Amino acid sequence: MTAALAELEKRIADDLERIEATPRAWLPERSGPDGATLHNVVIVGAGLSGLSIAFGLKRQSVGDVLIIDKSAEGREGPWVTCARMDTLRSPKHLTGPDLGVPSLTYRSWYEAQYGAQAWDEVGKIDRADWMDYLRWYRRVTDLDVRNRTTLEAIVPFGDILALDVRTPAGSERIFTRKLVLATGIEGAGGLAVPDFVRTGLPRERWTHSGEPIETDRLAGLDIGIVGAAASAFDWAVASLRAGAKSVTLFARSTKFPKTEVLAWTNFPGFLGHFADLDTLRRWRFMRRVFDLKVPPTQEMYQAAHAFPQFRTELGCPPSRASIEGGRIRLDTPRGDFHFDHLLLGTGYDIDLTRRPELADFVDDIALWQDRFSPPPGEEDRSLARYPFLGPNFEFLEIEPGRAPFLANIHVFNNGAVPSLGPICNGITGLKYGVPRMVAALVRGLFLADADRYYADLMAYDEEHFRAEDNGRQ
């Protein structure tokens, strides 16, 4: 640790004390069945969002908050596993996990590590540096995280939730009052794999951008890539740098997307109050947002084209894949192409039935198609499959009264975007999404015990004033 970083950590402690970041404890002590620990909140996902929410709850003196993550420590989120871009796409000045504490920002950490001049020279944030920052953030905020812990099932248990989890030691059941699914871009579904790939190729012959892979194994191979957005070009550059013999990128579109829609959304009115719009307006905004596909970054586009063995086939969507003579054969409108391995930059499906932790009650969860009928000509089957969430990020029931426990399951992943806005799926909206989520959780915890607080108030008789004896009888 540098002397500057040690000094920064002292300043953080002082800053948090000065802004009363942890007011007095206020939640009553409760226990689960047979005296088991009852957490106030369990957060699934120890990445950017999960850590930020936990810190926000800590600042509201909500104790017994546990974060679980299926990954090993230091490998949470995509940054050093399946992310392949050189840098974050967000501008370096964006803040988020610090929750308004200047000494907790990425910039403060970076300057303490490398100096102010180094910060001035940074264009965009290196993704490995970002992961190092999150590791540091977790340590200095002193959050309770259990790694290598996978949520397998959610079971309603009276007015609380029982969570069946799996750890290296085996199965375990933990109890919580509130559950937050901070499970990222895959958290409301799974990898989107074209049918022609799934049915035509052995599993070992293709890799999705959401999966980790040792890129060294691509050296000397002819590589095909399906997709033309950001992740496809990240794939291309990673393959080429690993020594691929050739890389060919296929796209349905005849031109690359050019507009990064998050740049437009990044203003307080939209990010702070999208959730306050009526249903029709939210639907229309989201149709437009989703229509604007994420373009490749200029840096990765240029990096790919710097390799002579890279080519693009725009307006040339593959229709069939098979194995021919030990190699992959792709059938396209321009004829057949042959490869050794196929890489997919095809995004993610929204499909709650693919989430094993929701399997026991997925049919009770309201989707947009259950709550909203768009005007003629404005239908969107993909958008209709998103969960229709309440204002507190909570699942809603299709049939009122059938699954009331859903109100205690809060969604802070990609599935929440149409209902709450792009405030829960990346850095851009985080400083708007986390305070809203924290407020929702604190509200729910307080309201659930309102009668207990009232009884406590009626019994309250702490003496703060005593009239002094003035000597008179």
C-alpha positions in Angstrom: 0.0 0.0 0.0 1.3 3.4 -0.9 1.6 6.1 1.7 -0.9 8.2 -0.3 -3.4 5.3 -0.3 -3.0 4.8 3.5 -3.6 8.6 3.9 -6.7 8.3 1.7 -8.1 5.5 3.8 -7.7 7.7 6.9 -9.5 10.5 5.1 -12.4 8.2 4.2 -12.9 7.2 7.8 -12.9 10.9 8.8 -15.3 11.9 5.9 -17.8 9.2 6.9 -17.7 10.4 10.5 -18.2 14.0 9.5 -21.3 13.3 7.4 -22.8 10.9 10.0 -22.6 8.1 7.5 -23.7 5.6 10.1 -26.5 6.9 12.4 -27.6 5.0 15.5 -28.9 1.5 15.1 -32.7 1.4 14.8 -33.8 -2.0 13.6 -35.2 -4.4 16.2 -33.3 -7.7 16.7 -35.1 -10.6 15.2 -34.2 -14.2 14.6 -35.2 -16.9 12.2 -36.7 -20.3 12.8 -35.1 -22.1 15.8 -33.0 -19.1 16.6 -31.3 -19.0 13.2 -29.7 -15.8 12.1 -32.2 -13.6 10.3 -30.6 -11.1 7.9 -32.4 -7.9 7.2 -31.2 -7.9 3.6 -29.4 -10.5 1.5 -27.9 -9.2 -1.8 -27.2 -11.7 -4.5 -24.2 -10.4 -6.4 -21.0 -8.8 -5.0 -20.2 -6.8 -8.1 -20.5 -3.1 -8.7 -24.3 -2.9 -7.9 -24.3 -5.3 -4.9 -21.4 -3.6 -3.1 -22.9 -0.1 -3.7 -26.3 -1.1 -2.3 -24.7 -2.7 0.8 -22.7 0.4 1.4 -25.9 2.5 1.0 -27.7 0.3 3.6 -24.7 0.6 5.9 -25.0 4.4 5.7 -28.6 4.0 6.9 -27.5 1.8 9.8 -29.2 -1.3 8.4 -27.2 -4.1 10.0 -27.3 -7.8 9.2 -26.8 -7.3 5.5 -25.1 -10.2 3.7 -23.8 -10.2 0.1 -23.4 -13.6 -1.6 -21.6 -14.2 -4.9 -21.0 -17.4 -6.8 -17.6 -16.3 -7.9 -14.3 -16.5 -6.1 -13.2 -13.3 -4.4 -11.8 -10.8 -6.8 -13.6 -12.3 -9.8 -17.0 -10.9 -9.2 -18.7 -9.3 -12.2 -17.4 -9.4 -15.8 -14.3 -7.2 -15.5 -11.6 -9.9 -15.3 -13.6 -12.9 -16.5 -15.7 -12.4 -19.6 -15.1 -8.7 -20.4 -12.7 -8.3 -23.2 -12.6 -4.6 -24.0 -9.5 -2.7 -23.0 -11.3 0.0 -21.1 -14.7 0.8 -19.7 -17.0 2.4 -22.1 -18.1 5.1 -19.6 -16.3 8.4 -19.3 -13.7 8.3 -16.5 -15.4 11.2 -14.6 -18.6 9.2 -13.9 -19.2 8.4 -10.2 -21.4 5.8 -8.6 -20.3 3.4 -5.8 -18.9 6.3 -3.7 -22.5 7.5 -3.1 -21.3 11.1 -3.0 -18.2 10.6 -0.8 -15.4 12.2 -2.7 -12.6 10.3 -1.0 -14.3 7.0 -2.1 -14.4 7.8 -5.8 -12.3 5.9 -8.4 -10.4 9.1 -9.1 -9.3 9.4 -5.5 -8.2 5.8 -5.4 -6.4 6.1 -8.7 -4.5 9.3 -7.8 -3.5 7.7 -4.5 -2.1 4.8 -6.4 -0.5 6.5 -9.4 -0.6 10.3 -8.9 -2.6 13.2 -10.1 -0.7 13.6 -13.4 -1.4 9.9 -14.2 -5.1 10.6 -13.7 -4.9 13.6 -16.1 -3.4 11.2 -18.7 -6.1 8.6 -18.4 -8.5 8.5 -21.4 -10.9 5.8 -20.2 -10.7 3.5 -17.2 -8.7 0.3 -17.7 -11.0 -2.6 -16.8 -8.4 -4.4 -14.7 -7.8 -1.1 -12.7 -11.6 -0.9 -12.2 -11.6 -4.4 -10.7 -8.8 -3.4 -8.4 -10.8 -0.4 -7.3 -13.8 -2.5 -6.5 -11.7 -4.9 -4.5 -10.3 -1.9 -2.5 -13.8 -0.4 -2.2 -15.1 -3.7 -0.7 -12.3 -3.7 1.9 -12.5 -0.1 3.0 -16.3 -0.2 3.3 -16.0 -3.4 5.4 -18.9 -5.2 3.8 -20.0 -8.7 4.7 -19.5 -10.8 1.6 -19.6 -14.6 1.2 -18.0 -15.8 -2.1 -18.5 -19.1 -3.8 -22.1 -19.1 -2.6 -24.8 -19.8 -5.2 -28.5 -19.1 -4.7 -30.4 -22.1 -5.8 -33.9 -21.5 -4.5 -36.1 -19.0 -2.8 -38.8 -20.3 -0.4 -41.4 -18.2 1.3 -41.3 -18.8 5.0 -44.1 -16.8 6.7 -43.2 -13.2 6.5 -39.6 -13.9 5.6 -37.7 -15.7 2.9 -35.6 -18.9 3.2 -32.8 -19.1 0.7 -31.3 -22.4 -0.3 -27.6 -21.8 -1.2 -24.8 -24.0 -2.2 -21.2 -23.5 -1.0 -18.0 -25.5 -1.4 -19.0 -27.1 2.0 -22.4 -28.2 0.7 -26.0 -27.0 0.9 -27.2 -24.5 3.4 -30.4 -22.5 4.2 -30.2 -18.9 5.3 -33.1 -16.5 6.2 -33.7 -12.9 5.2 -36.4 -10.3 5.4 -35.5 -8.7 2.1 -33.7 -10.1 -1.0 -32.0 -8.1 -3.7 -31.1 -9.7 -7.0 -28.1 -7.6 -8.1 -27.2 -10.2 -10.7 -26.2 -8.2 -13.7 -26.9 -8.5 -17.4 -27.7 -12.2 -17.2 -29.8 -12.0 -14.1 -33.3 -12.0 -15.7 -32.6 -14.7 -18.3 -29.5 -16.1 -19.9 -27.2 -16.1 -22.8 -28.9 -15.5 -26.2 -27.7 -18.3 -28.5 -29.1 -18.5 -32.0 -31.1 -21.6 -32.7 -28.8 -22.5 -35.7 -25.9 -22.6 -33.3 -27.6 -24.4 -30.5 -29.0 -27.2 -32.7 -26.2 -27.4 -35.3 -22.9 -27.4 -33.4 -21.4 -29.4 -30.5 -21.2 -27.3 -27.3 -17.4 -27.3 -27.3 -17.3 -25.6 -30.8 -18.8 -22.3 -29.7 -18.3 -19.7 -26.9 -20.6 -16.8 -26.0 -19.2 -13.4 -25.0 -20.7 -13.9 -21.5 -18.5 -16.9 -20.9 -14.8 -17.0 -19.8 -12.3 -18.6 -22.2 -8.6 -18.8 -22.3 -7.9 -16.9 -25.5 -4.6 -18.7 -26.0 -6.6 -21.7 -27.3 -7.7 -19.5 -30.3 -4.1 -19.2 -31.6 -3.7 -20.5 -35.1 -7.5 -21.0 -35.6 -9.9 -19.7 -38.2 -12.5 -17.9 -36.1 -16.1 -16.9 -37.0 -17.9 -14.2 -35.0 -21.7 -13.8 -35.0 -22.8 -10.2 -34.1 -21.7 -6.7 -34.8 -22.1 -4.7 -31.6 -19.6 -3.9 -28.9 -19.0 -7.5 -27.6 -18.4 -8.8 -31.1 -15.5 -6.4 -31.7 -14.2 -7.2 -28.2 -14.1 -10.8 -29.3 -12.4 -10.0 -32.5 -9.6 -8.0 -30.9 -9.1 -10.6 -28.2 -8.9 -13.4 -30.8 -6.5 -11.5 -33.1 -4.2 -10.6 -30.2 -4.2 -14.2 -29.2 -2.8 -15.1 -32.6 -5.9 -16.3 -34.5 -5.1 -17.2 -38.1 -8.2 -15.4 -39.4 -11.3 -13.7 -37.9 -14.5 -13.1 -39.9 -17.4 -11.1 -38.3 -20.9 -11.7 -39.6 -23.8 -9.2 -39.1 -27.5 -9.2 -40.1 -27.4 -5.4 -40.4 -25.8 -3.8 -43.5 -24.2 -1.1 -41.3 -22.8 -0.8 -37.8 -24.8 0.9 -35.1 -23.4 4.4 -34.4 -25.4 5.8 -31.5 -24.6 5.1 -27.8 -28.0 5.7 -26.3 -26.7 5.8 -22.7 -25.0 9.1 -23.6 -28.4 10.6 -24.2 -30.0 9.1 -21.1 -27.3 10.5 -18.8 -29.1 13.5 -17.2 -30.9 13.9 -13.9 -34.4 14.2 -15.2 -34.4 10.9 -17.1 -32.4 8.8 -14.8 -33.9 10.2 -11.6 -37.5 10.2 -12.7 -38.1 7.8 -15.5 -39.8 5.5 -13.1 -42.4 8.2 -12.4 -43.6 8.2 -16.0 -46.9 6.5 -16.9 -46.8 3.0 -18.3 -47.3 4.1 -22.0 -44.5 6.6 -21.9 -42.1 4.1 -20.2 -42.9 1.6 -23.0 -42.3 4.1 -25.7 -39.0 5.3 -24.3 -37.8 1.8 -23.8 -38.7 0.7 -27.3 -36.5 3.5 -28.6 -33.7 2.8 -26.2 -33.6 -0.9 -27.1 -33.8 -0.1 -30.9 -30.6 1.7 -30.7 -28.1 -1.1 -30.5 -24.8 -0.6 -28.7 -22.0 0.2 -31.2 -18.5 -1.0 -31.0 -16.1 1.5 -29.4 -13.9 3.4 -31.8 -10.8 2.0 -30.1 -11.8 -1.7 -30.5 -13.1 -1.1 -34.1 -9.8 0.4 -35.1 -7.8 -2.2 -33.2 -9.6 -5.1 -35.1 -9.1 -3.5 -38.5 -5.4 -3.0 -37.8 -5.0 -6.8 -38.4 -4.9 -7.8 -42.0 -6.5 -11.2 -41.2 -9.7 -9.5 -40.0 -12.8 -9.1 -42.3 -16.4 -8.2 -41.9 -19.4 -9.6 -43.7 -22.3 -7.1 -43.2 -25.8 -7.9 -44.3 -24.7 -11.6 -44.2 -26.5 -13.4 -41.4 -25.6 -17.1 -41.0 -28.7 -19.3 -41.3 -27.3 -22.8 -40.6 -24.3 -24.3 -38.8 -22.9 -27.8 -39.0 -19.8 -29.8 -38.8 -18.2 -30.8 -42.1 -14.9 -32.5 -42.3 -14.1 -31.7 -38.7 -14.7 -28.0 -39.2 -17.6 -25.6 -38.7 -19.6 -24.8 -41.8 -21.7 -21.7 -41.8 -24.3 -21.3 -44.5 -24.9 -17.6 -45.4 -26.5 -15.6 -48.2 -22.9 -15.3 -49.6 -22.1 -18.9 -49.6 -20.4 -21.3 -47.1 -17.7 -20.3 -44.7 -15.5 -22.7 -42.7 -14.0 -22.2 -39.2 -12.4 -23.9 -36.4 -14.4 -22.2 -33.6 -17.4 -19.9 -33.4 -17.7 -16.9 -31.0 -21.0 -15.3 -30.3 -21.6 -11.6 -29.6 -25.4 -12.1 -29.6 -26.4 -10.6 -26.3 -28.8 -11.9 -23.6 -32.3 -13.2 -23.4 -34.9 -11.9 -21.0 -36.7 -15.0 -19.8 -37.4 -15.5 -16.1 -38.1 -19.2 -16.7 -34.3 -19.7 -17.2 -33.6 -18.6 -13.7 -33.4 -21.7 -11.4 -33.9 -19.6 -8.2 -37.3 -18.4 -9.5 -38.5 -21.7 -10.8 -41.0 -22.5 -8.0 -43.0 -19.4 -8.5 -42.1 -17.9 -11.9 -45.7 -18.3 -13.1 -46.8 -15.9 -10.4 -44.5 -13.0 -11.5 -46.2 -10.3 -13.5 -44.5 -9.4 -16.8 -45.1 -6.4 -19.0 -47.4 -8.5 -21.2 -49.6 -9.2 -18.2 -50.0 -5.6 -17.2 -49.9 -3.5 -20.4 -51.4 -3.7 -23.9 -49.5 -1.3 -26.3 -51.3 0.6 -28.9 -51.6 -1.0 -32.4 -48.3 -0.8 -34.2 -46.3 -0.4 -31.0 -46.1 -4.1 -30.0 -42.7 -5.5 -29.0 -42.5 -9.1 -28.0 -39.1 -8.9 -26.5 -40.0 -5.9 -24.3 -43.2 -7.6 -23.2 -41.2 -10.4 -21.6 -39.5 -8.2 -19.0 -40.8 -8.3 -15.5 -43.3 -5.5 -14.6 -41.9 -4.2 -11.3 -43.3 -2.0 -8.7 -41.8 1.3 -7.6 -39.6 -0.4 -5.1 -38.0 -2.7 -7.7 -40.2 -5.5 -6.3 -41.8 -8.3 -8.3 -45.5 -8.0 -8.6 -48.1 -10.7 -8.6 -50.2 -11.6 -11.6 -53.0 -12.6 -9.3 -53.1 -10.4 -6.2 -52.9 -12.4 -2.9 -51.5 -15.5 -4.5 -47.8 -14.8 -3.9 -47.5 -11.8 -1.5 -43.9 -12.7 -0.6 -42.8 -11.4 -4.0 -42.9 -7.9 -2.5 -39.8 -8.8 -0.6 -37.8 -9.8 -3.7 -36.2 -6.7 -5.3 -34.7 -6.7 -8.8 -31.6 -4.7 -9.5 -30.4 -6.2 -12.7 -31.0 -5.8 -16.4 -34.6 -7.0 -16.0 -35.6 -3.9 -14.1 -34.7 -1.4 -16.9 -38.2 -1.0 -18.5 -39.9 -0.5 -15.2 -37.3 1.7 -13.4 -35.0 3.0 -16.2 -31.3 2.4 -16.9 -30.3 2.9 -13.3 -29.5 -0.7 -12.4 -27.4 -2.0 -15.3 -24.1 -0.2 -15.2 -22.1 2.8 -14.0 -24.0 5.5 -15.8 -27.2 5.4 -13.7 -25.8 3.8 -10.5 -25.8 7.1 -8.5 -29.6 7.3 -9.2 -30.5 3.7 -8.8 -28.7 2.8 -5.6 -30.2 5.6 -3.4 -33.7 4.6 -4.8 -33.1 1.0 -4.0 -31.8 1.7 -0.5 -34.7 4.0 0.2 -37.1 1.2 -0.9 -35.5 -1.3 1.4 -35.4 1.0 4.4 -39.0 1.9 3.8 -40.1 -1.7 3.6 -38.2 -2.7 6.8 -39.6 0.2 8.7 -43.2 -0.2 7.6 -43.1 -3.9 8.4 -42.4 -3.1 12.0 -44.5 0.1 12.3 -46.6 -1.3 15.1 -43.5 -2.3 17.1 -42.1 1.2 16.7 -45.4 2.7 17.9 -45.4 0.5 20.9 -41.8 1.5 21.6 -42.8 5.1 21.3 -45.7 4.7 23.8 -43.3 3.2 26.3 -40.6 5.8 25.7 -39.8 7.8 28.8 -36.0 8.6 28.7 -35.3 11.7 30.7 -33.6 14.5 28.9 -34.5 17.4 31.2 -34.6 17.9 35.0 -35.8 21.1 36.6 -33.1 22.1 39.2 -34.2 22.7 42.8 -34.3 26.4 43.3 -34.2 26.0 47.1 -37.9 26.7 47.6 -40.1 24.3 49.5 
